[in-house]
Amino acid sequence: MRLILYSKAGCHLCEGLQEKLKQIQNLSFELEVRDITTREDWFAAYEYEVPVLYLSNYRGAEDEEGSEKPLPRPSPRASVQQLEQMLRKYLAN
């Protein structure tokens, strides 16, 4: 399983979420961080939305239509454990 985090430099919410995701130990996933300033389409889509988290079950299929599923934005105040519980819920579906 792969999680994709759309982010941008200097975004404290993005950095906080990324740090919490790295601390999760009881779930196995690959984290890919995408800087929205590197592509115009990402920037246009997420300029005011970051951090945005997607679930991808396909390795190497990031450009394939429909291969990514958006996840609800976790609260910036959510603990690592709460974030892990949320991810478990969406992995089960």
N, C-alpha and C positions, 0 to 999 in steps of 0.2 A: 504494500500500500504506500501511496505517496501523497503527501500534503503539499500544496502549493500556496505560498504566502506572497501576495502582491503587496509590495512595500515601497518606501522611498527613504532616502537618506534624511536624517534629521527628524524623522517621525517617532516621537517617544512612545506612542501607542504601538507602532509596528515593532520597535525594538523590545518593548516589554512582552509582547505576545511571542516574538521569536525566542526570547530568553526562556519563557515558561515552556514553550514547546520542546526546547532542548533539554529541559529538566525532567520531562516525562520518561519514566523508566519501565513502566509495566505495559507499554504498547510498542509494537515494532512498526516503524514507519520511516520513510525517507522524507526529509524536508527540503523542498526546493524554494528558495527565496528569489522572487522576480522583482527587480527594480523597475518600477513603472516609468522611470525617466529614460529608459533605454529603448522604448518602442512607443511610437505615437499612438497606436491603437490601445495599448495598455494605459497610457497616460490619459487619453480621452475617456476611457471607460472608468478609471478608478481614481482620478485626480483628487476628488473630494470624499472618497470612500475608504481609503486605506486605513487600517490593514484589512485585507480581504483574504479569506481562507477558502481554498477549494480542496476537494478530495478527488484524487485520480487513482483509479484502479489499474490503469494501463501504463506500463513502463515504456517510455519513449514515444508516447502518443499525445504529447501536449498540444500538437497542432491539429489533431483529429477532432472534428466536430462532435460534440456530445460526450467527449471522454472525461470531462471535468464536471464535478457537481459542487455548486457553491454551498458552503456551510454557514449557519447563522454566526453573526459576529459575537464572539464571547465578550463578556464584560471585562473592561480593563482591571476591575477589582477581583476577578475570578482567581482563585488559587490554582496552583499547578494541579492539585487533585480534582478540583471542579472542572478544569479544562480537560483532564483525562477522562472524566466521567462523560462529558459532552461528546468527546470523540468516540468513546465506546458505543454510545447510543447510535451515532450515525454510521459506525462501522457495522453494526448488527443489521442494519437495513439493507 
